[in-house]
Amino acid sequence: MKTVTAAEANRNFSALLRDVARGERVLVTSRGKPVATIIPPEQPAHDPTREQARRALFERLQSQPISGVPRDWTRDELYER
């Protein structure tokens, strides 16, 4: 893990982000003490359970009748004064 001071991070932030984009982790220190770690974002793991739940929700929503009072107004009419 690369370590930089807060001042260095501030001066070279674009270069620092390029390093992080390539997978490097960066520890930022202030007055010799760690204050932050900049890491690449985690890639979402493929979760079959979540995907199945999403499909089931969409199927249920599509099969449900539309509820509520019929509306005969337009969006523009909502904002007329």
Backbone as CSV, one residue per row, in Angstrom:
resi,resn,N_x,N_y,N_z,CA_x,CA_y,CA_z,C_x,C_y,C_z
1,MET,0.856,-1.177,0.000,0.000,0.000,0.000,0.895,1.231,0.000
2,LYS,0.567,2.147,-0.863,1.298,3.408,-0.971,0.833,4.345,0.150
3,THR,1.752,5.111,0.718,1.422,6.087,1.761,1.823,7.476,1.288
4,VAL,0.910,8.433,1.424,1.192,9.819,1.059,0.661,10.733,2.149
5,THR,1.239,11.910,2.245,0.713,12.898,3.192,-0.511,13.560,2.578
6,ALA,-1.293,14.204,3.418,-2.474,14.906,2.924,-2.072,15.994,1.929
7,ALA,-0.967,16.684,2.201,-0.501,17.733,1.289,-0.118,17.145,-0.065
8,GLU,0.572,16.000,-0.059,0.937,15.347,-1.320,-0.307,14.881,-2.070
9,ALA,-1.257,14.329,-1.336,-2.500,13.873,-1.955,-3.230,15.041,-2.605
10,ASN,-3.234,16.174,-1.942,-3.892,17.362,-2.465,-3.205,17.861,-3.738
11,ARG,-1.887,17.895,-3.720,-1.130,18.388,-4.882,-1.204,17.445,-6.083
12,ASN,-1.287,16.147,-5.825,-1.213,15.158,-6.902,-2.458,14.278,-6.964
13,PHE,-3.611,14.867,-6.729,-4.825,14.067,-6.609,-5.149,13.298,-7.881
14,SER,-4.992,13.920,-9.049,-5.306,13.223,-10.304,-4.425,11.992,-10.482
15,ALA,-3.130,12.146,-10.221,-2.212,11.013,-10.346,-2.561,9.935,-9.323
16,LEU,-2.945,10.358,-8.136,-3.326,9.430,-7.092,-4.545,8.612,-7.520
17,LEU,-5.536,9.283,-8.116,-6.730,8.579,-8.592,-6.390,7.604,-9.710
18,ARG,-5.443,7.959,-10.567,-5.019,7.024,-11.620,-4.424,5.766,-11.003
19,ASP,-3.615,5.943,-9.957,-3.032,4.783,-9.270,-4.134,3.906,-8.673
20,VAL,-5.103,4.534,-8.045,-6.201,3.793,-7.430,-7.016,3.077,-8.509
21,ALA,-7.238,3.728,-9.644,-7.977,3.107,-10.736,-7.264,1.858,-11.256
22,ARG,-5.947,1.826,-11.124,-5.171,0.653,-11.543,-5.126,-0.415,-10.455
23,GLY,-5.819,-0.178,-9.339,-5.918,-1.187,-8.302,-5.079,-0.944,-7.063
24,GLU,-4.318,0.134,-7.036,-3.468,0.408,-5.878,-4.287,1.013,-4.734
25,ARG,-3.925,0.669,-3.524,-4.549,1.242,-2.334,-3.609,2.321,-1.810
26,VAL,-4.182,3.441,-1.328,-3.361,4.565,-0.879,-3.793,4.975,0.527
27,LEU,-2.823,5.039,1.426,-3.053,5.508,2.786,-2.651,6.973,2.847
28,VAL,-3.560,7.826,3.314,-3.285,9.258,3.438,-3.050,9.564,4.911
29,THR,-1.948,10.259,5.189,-1.617,10.609,6.570,-1.630,12.116,6.753
30,SER,-1.869,12.540,7.975,-1.788,13.947,8.339,-1.022,14.021,9.649
31,ARG,0.070,14.746,9.618,0.938,14.859,10.793,1.376,13.490,11.301
32,GLY,1.624,12.593,10.348,2.122,11.270,10.676,1.084,10.248,11.087
33,LYS,-0.186,10.662,11.154,-1.236,9.737,11.562,-2.139,9.418,10.375
34,PRO,-2.528,8.150,10.224,-3.434,7.774,9.134,-4.788,8.469,9.294
35,VAL,-5.280,9.059,8.200,-6.589,9.718,8.252,-7.563,9.163,7.219
36,ALA,-7.046,8.516,6.176,-7.941,7.988,5.145,-7.230,6.923,4.338
37,THR,-8.028,6.043,3.776,-7.526,5.064,2.823,-8.358,5.203,1.571
38,ILE,-7.694,5.345,0.449,-8.392,5.436,-0.833,-8.193,4.090,-1.521
39,ILE,-9.303,3.433,-1.821,-9.234,2.114,-2.437,-10.144,2.066,-3.654
40,PRO,-9.855,1.165,-4.592,-10.748,1.028,-5.741,-12.116,0.524,-5.282
41,PRO,-13.173,0.890,-5.987,-14.496,0.398,-5.600,-14.574,-1.107,-5.823
42,GLU,-15.319,-1.765,-4.966,-15.508,-3.199,-5.127,-16.489,-3.455,-6.252
43,GLN,-16.215,-4.458,-7.019,-17.152,-4.858,-8.060,-18.270,-5.655,-7.400
44,PRO,-19.520,-5.348,-7.720,-20.606,-6.085,-7.089,-20.528,-7.568,-7.463
45,ALA,-20.637,-8.398,-6.481,-20.609,-9.840,-6.722,-21.930,-10.272,-7.327
46,HIS,-21.873,-11.250,-8.185,-23.101,-11.790,-8.774,-23.835,-12.561,-7.685
47,ASP,-25.027,-12.134,-7.393,-25.815,-12.753,-6.331,-27.080,-13.339,-6.935
48,PRO,-27.116,-14.660,-7.131,-28.292,-15.275,-7.759,-29.578,-15.053,-6.968
49,THR,-29.489,-15.003,-5.647,-30.684,-14.788,-4.826,-31.258,-13.399,-5.075
50,ARG,-30.385,-12.417,-5.142,-30.838,-11.047,-5.401,-31.463,-10.940,-6.791
51,GLU,-30.849,-11.568,-7.762,-31.372,-11.538,-9.133,-32.742,-12.214,-9.210
52,GLN,-32.904,-13.317,-8.511,-34.177,-14.021,-8.483,-35.253,-13.155,-7.815
53,ALA,-34.910,-12.482,-6.734,-35.861,-11.614,-6.034,-36.273,-10.448,-6.927
54,ARG,-35.320,-9.890,-7.666,-35.625,-8.784,-8.568,-36.601,-9.226,-9.655
55,ARG,-36.355,-10.399,-10.240,-37.254,-10.917,-11.281,-38.655,-11.153,-10.716
56,ALA,-38.727,-11.722,-9.512,-40.028,-11.994,-8.897,-40.784,-10.691,-8.626
57,LEU,-40.077,-9.668,-8.191,-40.718,-8.372,-7.936,-41.296,-7.795,-9.220
58,PHE,-40.512,-7.795,-10.295,-40.995,-7.252,-11.561,-42.191,-8.039,-12.096
59,GLU,-42.171,-9.351,-11.958,-43.303,-10.158,-12.403,-44.557,-9.811,-11.617
60,ARG,-44.389,-9.659,-10.284,-45.543,-9.323,-9.452,-46.092,-7.940,-9.806
61,LEU,-45.200,-6.975,-10.002,-45.649,-5.624,-10.332,-46.370,-5.581,-11.676
62,GLN,-45.886,-6.343,-12.638,-46.522,-6.352,-13.954,-47.888,-7.025,-13.927
63,SER,-48.088,-7.964,-13.018,-49.369,-8.667,-12.953,-50.394,-7.934,-12.087
64,GLN,-49.966,-6.975,-11.300,-50.853,-6.242,-10.412,-51.680,-5.234,-11.200
65,PRO,-52.953,-5.088,-10.852,-53.742,-4.036,-11.499,-53.289,-2.664,-11.001
66,ILE,-53.471,-1.682,-11.840,-53.140,-0.314,-11.454,-54.153,0.136,-10.420
67,SER,-53.663,0.699,-9.330,-54.560,1.116,-8.268,-54.666,2.633,-8.238
68,GLY,-55.629,3.095,-7.512,-55.789,4.534,-7.366,-56.921,5.070,-8.218
69,VAL,-57.171,6.324,-8.047,-58.230,7.008,-8.766,-57.754,7.310,-10.177
70,PRO,-58.624,7.154,-11.174,-58.202,7.532,-12.532,-57.796,9.005,-12.553
71,ARG,-56.747,9.266,-13.235,-56.239,10.640,-13.295,-56.382,11.160,-14.709
72,ASP,-56.985,12.331,-14.805,-57.160,12.914,-16.129,-56.392,14.229,-16.252
73,TRP,-55.366,14.394,-15.445,-54.567,15.604,-15.495,-53.213,15.291,-16.097
74,THR,-52.579,16.317,-16.602,-51.246,16.147,-17.171,-50.205,16.617,-16.175
75,ARG,-49.019,16.255,-16.434,-47.916,16.660,-15.558,-47.785,18.176,-15.522
76,ASP,-47.934,18.810,-16.669,-47.835,20.271,-16.737,-48.900,20.946,-15.882
77,GLU,-50.088,20.353,-15.810,-51.156,20.939,-15.016,-50.828,20.924,-13.523
78,LEU,-50.011,19.997,-13.105,-49.626,19.944,-11.693,-48.869,21.188,-11.273
79,TYR,-48.156,21.776,-12.203,-47.285,22.903,-11.872,-47.878,24.251,-12.271
80,GLU,-49.096,24.260,-12.810,-49.745,25.531,-13.138,-50.206,26.192,-11.862
81,ARG,-50.164,27.479,-11.838,-50.625,28.227,-10.663,-51.689,29.181,-11.040
